[in-house]
Amino acid sequence: MQTTTAPAFAERLWPSPAGWVAVPALAAMVGIVLLPLSPVAAAVGTVLGLVAAGLAAARLATRVRVADGELHAGDAHVPVALLRAPRALDADATRHELGPGLDARAHVCLRGWVRTAVRVELADPADPTPYWVVSTRRPAALVAALGGGDDRGAGAAPAA
C-alpha cells in the first residue's frame, strides 16, 4: 500500500476570465454556422460546442504541485532533492526568462494567461536540462514548498 501525504503546494492554472468568455463565444459561432441548416441543428450545435469548449478549457488547466517529494508541473515531475535555488519571478522577470534569458534546454511549463512563475535549477548531472520555469499564480508559496525560504532578489532578471 502506497502512502501519500497532503501536497505542500497545489494549484490548478485555470484559464483567465477572458479565456472563459471565449467558451460561450465559440459555442455561439458553431450555432451561427449551423443556423442556415435548421434552428434545431443550430441549438444542438451550440450546446455541443459549449460542452466541447468547456471541456477543452478545463483540460488546459494544468496542475502544479509539490507532493511526495516531487515537483509536478503538468505531466512532468522531478524529485525535489534534485532542485536548487528556487526563485519567484514577477511578470517582468518571467517575460525575461521566457524571452532573451531562456536557455533552449530548459523545461518550461507555461500557461500564457499566468504572468508569474518560478525558476528552479536542476542539479542532476545525468540530465541536460539546466532549469525549469513553471507558471504559477502563487510563486512565493511554490518557492517555500520547494524549500527556498530566502526570496531576496526575487523577480529581478539577471543582467544580460
Backbone as numpy.savetxt, mean C-alpha at the origin, in Angstrom:
# Nx Ny Nz CAx CAy CAz Cx Cy Cz
-0.01 -27.48 15.87 -0.86 -26.29 15.87 0.03 -25.05 15.87
-0.21 -24.19 14.93 0.59 -22.97 14.80 -0.07 -21.85 15.60
0.72 -21.18 16.43 0.18 -20.08 17.21 0.54 -18.77 16.53
-0.40 -17.87 16.55 -0.15 -16.55 15.99 -0.47 -15.52 17.06
0.28 -14.45 17.02 0.05 -13.36 17.96 -0.66 -12.23 17.23
-1.23 -11.35 18.01 -1.89 -10.19 17.41 -0.83 -9.35 16.70
-1.17 -8.81 15.53 -0.19 -8.00 14.80 0.25 -6.78 15.60
1.55 -6.48 15.52 2.06 -5.27 16.15 1.62 -4.05 15.36
1.33 -4.26 14.08 0.86 -3.19 13.20 0.00 -3.84 12.13
-1.14 -3.26 11.84 -2.00 -3.76 10.77 -2.74 -2.58 10.15
-2.72 -2.56 8.83 -3.38 -1.47 8.10 -3.85 -2.00 6.76
-4.98 -1.54 6.34 -5.49 -1.85 5.00 -5.51 -0.54 4.23
-4.84 -0.51 3.09 -4.71 0.72 2.31 -5.88 0.86 1.34
-7.02 1.26 1.90 -8.24 1.44 1.10 -8.06 2.58 0.12
-8.76 2.54 -1.01 -8.69 3.66 -1.94 -9.15 4.97 -1.29
-8.71 6.06 -1.86 -9.09 7.38 -1.36 -10.57 7.63 -1.67
-11.14 8.69 -1.11 -12.54 9.01 -1.44 -12.77 9.18 -2.95
-11.81 9.76 -3.63 -11.96 9.90 -5.09 -12.03 8.54 -5.77
-11.29 7.57 -5.24 -11.35 6.22 -5.78 -12.72 5.60 -5.60
-13.34 5.86 -4.45 -14.67 5.30 -4.23 -15.73 6.01 -5.07
-15.52 7.29 -5.38 -16.45 8.00 -6.26 -16.42 7.40 -7.67
-15.26 6.88 -8.05 -15.13 6.27 -9.38 -15.96 5.00 -9.51
-16.23 4.30 -8.42 -16.99 3.05 -8.48 -18.39 3.26 -9.07
-19.24 4.13 -8.49 -20.55 4.33 -9.11 -20.47 5.02 -10.48
-19.42 5.82 -10.67 -19.27 6.47 -11.98 -19.03 5.42 -13.07
-18.19 4.45 -12.79 -17.95 3.37 -13.76 -19.22 2.56 -13.99
-19.94 2.28 -12.93 -21.19 1.53 -13.07 -22.20 2.30 -13.91
-22.28 3.61 -13.71 -23.20 4.43 -14.51 -22.80 4.42 -15.98
-21.50 4.43 -16.27 -21.04 4.37 -17.66 -21.45 3.07 -18.33
-21.36 1.97 -17.59 -21.80 0.68 -18.15 -23.29 0.75 -18.47
-24.07 1.30 -17.56 -25.51 1.44 -17.80 -25.81 2.31 -19.01
-25.08 3.40 -19.16 -25.30 4.30 -20.31 -24.97 3.59 -21.63
-23.91 2.80 -21.63 -23.53 2.07 -22.84 -24.61 1.07 -23.22
-25.23 0.44 -22.22 -26.24 -0.59 -22.49 -27.65 -0.03 -22.68
-27.86 1.24 -22.41 -29.19 1.84 -22.52 -29.79 1.72 -23.92
-29.03 1.88 -25.02 -29.64 1.71 -26.34 -30.20 0.30 -26.58
-29.66 -0.70 -25.89 -30.18 -2.06 -26.05 -31.55 -2.20 -25.39
-31.62 -1.83 -24.12 -32.89 -1.83 -23.40 -32.67 -1.27 -22.00
-33.73 -0.70 -21.42 -33.60 -0.20 -20.05 -33.27 -1.31 -19.05
-33.77 -2.51 -19.30 -33.49 -3.63 -18.39 -32.00 -3.99 -18.46
-31.45 -4.06 -19.67 -30.02 -4.36 -19.83 -29.18 -3.28 -19.15
-29.63 -2.02 -19.28 -28.90 -0.92 -18.65 -28.92 -1.06 -17.13
-30.08 -1.41 -16.56 -30.19 -1.57 -15.10 -29.33 -2.74 -14.61
-29.42 -3.86 -15.32 -28.63 -5.03 -14.93 -27.13 -4.72 -15.07
-26.76 -4.09 -16.17 -25.36 -3.72 -16.39 -24.84 -2.76 -15.32
-25.68 -1.83 -14.90 -25.28 -0.87 -13.85 -25.04 -1.60 -12.53
-25.94 -2.50 -12.17 -25.79 -3.24 -10.91 -24.55 -4.13 -10.97
-24.37 -4.86 -12.07 -23.19 -5.72 -12.21 -21.91 -4.89 -12.24
-21.96 -3.73 -12.91 -20.80 -2.85 -12.94 -20.46 -2.31 -11.57
-21.49 -2.00 -10.79 -21.28 -1.51 -9.43 -20.61 -2.59 -8.56
-21.11 -3.81 -8.67 -20.52 -4.91 -7.90 -19.08 -5.16 -8.34
-18.85 -5.24 -9.65 -17.51 -5.52 -10.16 -16.52 -4.42 -9.79
-16.92 -3.17 -9.94 -16.02 -2.06 -9.61 -15.76 -1.99 -8.10
-16.78 -2.29 -7.30 -16.60 -2.32 -5.85 -15.65 -3.42 -5.42
-15.79 -4.60 -6.03 -14.88 -5.70 -5.72 -13.46 -5.38 -6.16
-13.31 -4.75 -7.32 -11.97 -4.37 -7.79 -11.34 -3.35 -6.85
-12.10 -2.38 -6.38 -11.56 -1.38 -5.45 -11.16 -2.04 -4.14
-11.95 -2.99 -3.66 -11.62 -3.69 -2.42 -10.38 -4.57 -2.62
-10.25 -5.16 -3.78 -9.08 -6.02 -4.07 -7.80 -5.19 -4.11
-7.88 -3.95 -4.53 -6.71 -3.07 -4.58 -6.27 -2.58 -3.21
-7.09 -2.83 -2.19 -6.78 -2.37 -0.83 -5.75 -3.31 -0.21
-4.49 -3.01 -0.40 -3.39 -3.83 0.08 -3.33 -3.85 1.60
-2.91 -4.98 2.14 -2.70 -5.12 3.59 -1.22 -4.92 3.89
-0.95 -4.12 4.92 0.40 -3.94 5.44 0.32 -4.30 6.91
1.20 -5.23 7.33 1.15 -5.61 8.75 2.50 -6.14 9.21
2.70 -6.07 10.50 3.85 -6.67 11.17 3.27 -7.67 12.15
3.51 -8.95 11.89 2.97 -10.00 12.74 3.87 -11.22 12.68
3.96 -11.92 13.78 4.74 -13.16 13.87 6.17 -12.98 13.38
6.75 -11.82 13.68 8.14 -11.59 13.32 8.40 -11.29 11.87
7.36 -10.94 11.11 7.52 -10.63 9.69 6.79 -9.34 9.33
7.37 -8.63 8.36 6.70 -7.49 7.73 6.01 -8.02 6.48
4.71 -7.83 6.41 3.93 -8.23 5.23 3.49 -6.95 4.53
3.78 -6.87 3.25 3.36 -5.72 2.43 2.77 -6.29 1.15
1.44 -6.35 1.12 0.80 -7.02 -0.01 1.09 -8.51 0.09
1.53 -9.11 -1.01 1.84 -10.54 -1.03 3.26 -10.84 -0.58
4.10 -9.84 -0.46 5.50 -10.04 -0.08 5.64 -10.00 1.44
6.65 -10.72 1.94 6.93 -10.67 3.38 8.42 -10.91 3.60
8.91 -10.37 4.70 10.32 -10.50 5.06 10.42 -10.54 6.59
11.31 -11.37 7.13 11.48 -11.39 8.58 11.97 -10.03 9.11
11.40 -9.59 10.20 11.79 -8.31 10.81 13.26 -8.35 11.23
13.78 -9.53 11.55 15.17 -9.66 11.96 16.14 -9.23 10.85
15.69 -9.25 9.60 16.54 -8.86 8.48 16.41 -7.38 8.12
15.61 -6.65 8.86 15.35 -5.25 8.53 16.14 -4.33 9.46
16.66 -3.25 8.90 17.44 -2.28 9.64 16.97 -0.86 9.31
17.12 0.02 10.25 16.93 1.47 10.08 15.62 1.85 9.41
14.47 1.47 9.98 13.20 1.93 9.40 13.08 3.44 9.55
12.59 4.08 8.50 12.50 5.54 8.50 11.16 5.97 7.91
10.41 6.77 8.68 9.14 7.30 8.21 9.41 8.36 7.15
8.59 8.35 6.10 8.73 9.32 5.01 7.46 10.14 4.90
7.60 11.46 4.91 6.45 12.32 4.67 6.20 12.35 3.16
5.24 13.14 2.71 4.87 13.16 1.29 6.04 13.56 0.40
6.80 14.58 0.78 7.93 15.02 -0.05 9.03 13.98 -0.11
9.35 13.38 1.04 10.39 12.36 1.08 9.95 11.11 0.31
8.68 10.76 0.39 8.17 9.61 -0.37 8.31 9.88 -1.86
7.97 11.08 -2.28 8.10 11.45 -3.69 9.56 11.34 -4.14
10.49 11.78 -3.29 11.91 11.69 -3.62 12.35 10.22 -3.71
11.96 9.42 -2.71 12.38 8.01 -2.67 11.83 7.23 -3.86
10.68 7.61 -4.36 10.08 6.89 -5.48 10.44 7.50 -6.83
11.17 8.61 -6.79 11.59 9.27 -8.03 13.09 9.25 -8.15
13.73 10.39 -7.98 15.18 10.45 -8.19 16.00 9.64 -7.20
15.46 9.34 -6.03 16.21 8.59 -5.04 16.01 7.08 -5.10
15.23 6.59 -6.07 14.90 5.17 -6.13 16.02 4.33 -6.71
16.36 3.27 -6.02 17.28 2.25 -6.53 16.39 1.22 -7.24
16.71 0.90 -8.47 15.88 -0.01 -9.27 15.77 -1.40 -8.65
16.67 -1.74 -7.75 16.62 -3.05 -7.10 15.71 -3.08 -5.89
15.22 -1.93 -5.45 14.40 -1.84 -4.25 13.04 -2.52 -4.46
12.50 -3.04 -3.37 11.14 -3.58 -3.40 10.20 -2.44 -3.00
9.19 -2.20 -3.82 8.25 -1.10 -3.56 6.84 -1.66 -3.49
6.17 -1.41 -2.38 4.75 -1.72 -2.24 4.05 -0.36 -2.19
3.61 0.09 -3.34 3.11 1.45 -3.50 1.63 1.47 -3.81
0.94 2.37 -3.18 -0.44 2.70 -3.54 -0.46 4.19 -3.77
-0.78 4.60 -4.97 -0.69 6.00 -5.38 -1.55 6.94 -4.57
-2.61 6.45 -3.96 -3.49 7.31 -3.18 -3.01 7.49 -1.74
-1.91 6.84 -1.37 -1.31 7.00 -0.03 -0.03 7.79 -0.21
0.05 8.95 0.41 1.16 9.87 0.16 2.38 9.68 1.07
2.26 8.87 2.11 3.38 8.66 3.03 3.81 7.20 2.96
5.03 6.95 3.45 5.58 5.59 3.37 6.63 5.39 4.45
7.18 4.19 4.47 8.31 3.83 5.33 9.36 3.20 4.45
10.60 3.61 4.66 11.74 2.99 3.98 12.50 2.19 5.03
12.83 0.95 4.72 13.54 0.09 5.65 14.61 -0.68 4.89
15.83 -0.63 5.43 16.97 -1.30 4.81 16.85 -2.81 5.01
17.29 -3.57 4.02 17.28 -5.02 4.09 18.70 -5.52 4.30
18.93 -6.25 5.39 20.27 -6.73 5.75 20.37 -8.24 5.50
20.16 -8.64 4.26 20.25 -10.05 3.89 21.28 -10.16 2.78
22.48 -10.68 3.06 23.53 -10.73 2.04 23.15 -11.60 0.84
22.20 -12.50 1.00 21.79 -13.36 -0.11 20.75 -12.70 -1.00
20.24 -11.55 -0.60 19.18 -10.87 -1.36 19.74 -9.59 -1.97
19.61 -9.42 -3.28 20.13 -8.20 -3.91 19.28 -6.95 -3.65
18.13 -7.12 -3.01 17.25 -5.99 -2.72 17.84 -5.17 -1.58
18.18 -3.88 -1.83 18.82 -3.09 -0.77 17.85 -2.58 0.30
16.61 -2.31 -0.09 15.64 -1.77 0.87 14.23 -1.93 0.33
13.26 -1.73 1.23 11.85 -1.73 0.87 11.30 -0.33 1.10
10.36 0.09 0.25 9.56 1.28 0.48 8.11 0.81 0.48
7.43 1.04 1.61 6.08 0.53 1.80 5.13 1.70 2.08
4.09 1.83 1.27 3.08 2.86 1.51 2.34 2.57 2.80
2.08 3.62 3.57 1.30 3.52 4.80 0.77 4.89 5.16
-0.41 4.92 5.71 -0.96 6.19 6.19 -0.49 6.48 7.61
0.13 5.50 8.26 0.61 5.64 9.65 2.09 5.27 9.73
2.96 6.07 9.10 4.38 5.70 9.06 5.04 5.60 10.44
4.72 6.48 11.36 5.35 6.43 12.69 4.99 5.13 13.41
3.76 4.68 13.28 3.34 3.43 13.93 4.03 2.23 13.30
4.21 2.24 11.98 4.91 1.13 11.33 6.38 1.11 11.72
7.01 2.28 11.80 8.41 2.35 12.24 8.53 1.80 13.66
7.61 2.17 14.54 7.65 1.67 15.91 7.47 0.15 15.95
6.57 -0.38 15.13 6.34 -1.82 15.09 7.55 -2.58 14.57
8.36 -1.92 13.75 9.57 -2.53 13.21 10.76 -2.37 14.16
10.53 -1.72 15.29 11.58 -1.58 16.28 12.43 -0.34 16.12
11.98 0.60 15.31 12.73 1.84 15.12 12.07 2.97 15.85
12.37 3.11 17.12 11.73 4.15 17.92 12.28 5.53 17.68
13.53 5.62 17.20 14.16 6.92 16.99 13.81 7.42 15.60
13.01 8.46 15.52 12.52 8.99 14.25 13.24 10.26 13.83
14.41 10.55 14.41 15.11 11.78 14.05 15.41 11.79 12.57
15.11 12.90 11.94 15.38 13.03 10.52 14.30 12.39 9.66
13.22 11.92 10.26 12.17 11.30 9.47 11.62 12.32 8.49
11.43 11.83 7.30 10.86 12.68 6.28 11.91 13.45 5.51
13.10 13.49 5.99 14.13 14.23 5.27 14.71 13.37 4.17
14.71 13.89 2.98 15.27 13.16 1.86 16.78 13.32 1.87
17.52 12.27 1.53 18.96 12.40 1.50 19.41 13.34 0.41
20.51 14.01 0.64 21.01 14.95 -0.35 21.44 14.20 -1.59
21.11 14.76 -2.75 21.43 14.08 -4.01 22.83 14.42 -4.47
